[in-house]
Amino acid sequence: MSTDSKENTIGLKDLRLVCRQFAMLYFHFCKSLVNALGEEAAFPIVQKTIFELSLDRTDRIREQALAQGLKTTMENFPKVNDLPQMGWSLWEPEMGGVRCPYAEAWLEYFKDNPWFKRFAVLYCDVIDTTNAENFTRNTSHKITKNLLWGDSCCDHEYFESDAVKEGNFSYGKRDKID
């Protein structure tokens, strides 16, 4: 094994541990809200929180793309994405678990916390859809496969959206569109 390969493996393990901590935090955040408010009252609060997180993230990376002279297309999104993709892209089946480090942690919670499945899937849908919509301002997103649904991988499709062009995103409306 080359030195670079060993460093990537160590870096990958550390990155996936950090992702696991985030996934655990998200679960406990949801659990606290569900325990305090009930599942139905907690759900829209969690959805709004994820939506606002995505707006915050993609406002920043959209600015970065524009400053670099990049068009805000989904093809250019990976060039400015603020999430280190090696946590997903370098994963191999022999490492155990699943490709997505968030799903790997969240799947463990489903047996004892079946209510959490809809919150876990909500995160994926809201963050990925809003990332596409806010970054491009003309494209939406649909999940077609998800590890959390029992699929062997995650997949999605992007499509042009007149609603997004008008600032009406799938999970909320922007206060202002520039």
N, C-alpha and C positions, 0 to 999 in steps of 0.2 A: 504494500500500500504506500503510495507517495505521501510526502509531507502535506501537500495541499489536500489530498483526499482525507487524511487523518484530521486536519484542521477543519475541513468542511463537516465531517462526521461529528466532531466535538461541538462545533458551532451549531449544527443542526439540532443536536440533543439539547443544548442550552436554549436555543430559540423555541423549540417545542415545549420545553419546561415553562418558559415565560408565557407562551400561548395557553398552556394548561392553567396557569395561574389566572389569566384573564377569563378563561372559560369557567373556572370555579367561581370567580368573583361575580360573573354574570348570573350563574345559577343561584348563588346566595343572595344577590340583589333581588332577583325575581322571587325567590322563596320568602324573603322578608316582606316584600310587598304583598304577596299572596296571603301570607299569614296575617298581616295587618288589615288588609282590605278585602280579601277574597279574590278568587281567580278572575272573575268577570270585571271587577273594578280595577285590578292591577294591570290587566292586559293592555288597555289603551294608554296607560301611563308608560309602560315599558315600550310600546310601539312609538310613542312620541319621543321618548328618550333616545331610542336607536335612530329615528329619523333626524333628530337634531345633531346627534353625533356624526352621522353621515354628512349632513350639510356642513358642519364645522370642518371635517376632514377634507371633503371635496372642494369647498371654497378655497382652502389653502393649496391643494394640489392643482386645482384649475388655474389659480394665479401663477403657480410655478410653471405650468405648461405654457401659458401665454407668454410669460417672461422669457422662456426658452424658444419662443417662436413656433411652438407646436400647435397644431390644430387640436381642439378638444374632442377627439374621437376615441372610441373604445380601443382602437388599435394603438393609440398613444398613451392610454391610461397606464399600462404597465411601466412606461418610461418615467413616470412621476409618482407612482403609487407609494404611499407611506407605510405600507405593510410589507415586511421582508418576505418575499415569495419563496425563498429557499426552504422555509418551514413546510411548504407543500410540495414544491417541485423536486426536491432532492430525496423525498421519502421513497422508500422501496418496500414492497410487501414483506420481505424477510426481516425488516426492522420491527414487525409487529404493529398492531393497532390499525389505524386507517389513515388515508392521505391527509385529511383535515385534522389538525391538532385540536381544534375546538370540538368537532364532532366526536373525536376520540374520548374526550373528557365528558361531554354531555351524554353520550350513549350510556355511560356507566350510571347516570342518575335516573334513567328512565324506569327501571324496574321498581325502585322504591318511591319514585316521584313521577307517576305517569302524567300528571298535570303538566310537567315541565316540557314534554315533547312539543306542544304547540308554541311554547315560548322559545325553545331552541330553534325551531324552524322559522319562527317569526324573525329572529335575529338575522338569519341568512337572507331571508326574503327582503326585509326592509333595508338592510345595509347594502346589499348588492344592487337592488333596484334603485335606491336613492343615489348610490354612487354613480350609476350609469346616467340617471336623469339629471342630476345636478352638475356633473362634470361636462356632459355633452350639451345639455339644454335642448336636445331634440330626439333623444333615444331612450326607450324604456327597456325593461328586462323581465324575463320570465324564467323561473327555475323549471327545468324539465326532469332532472334527476337530483336526488339528494341522499347522502349517506344516512341522514336522520329519518328518511322514509323507508330505509331498508335497501336502497339501491347500492350497487357496488361502487359507484362513483357519484360525483356531483357534476351536473351539466346545466346549461342555460342557453337561452337564445336572446338576442337583442333585436329590437325592431323600432322603426321610426314612429314617433308619437306626436300628433297634433296637440294633445293635452299638455304634454311636457313642453312643447314649444311656447305654450301660453302660460307656463309657470305652474300648471296644475299637475303636481307629481302624484304618484300612486298612493303615497302615505302622508301627504300633507301639501300645503301650498307655501311657496316662498313668499316672504314679506315683500321682497323686491327682486327683480331680475335685471341684471346688468347686461 
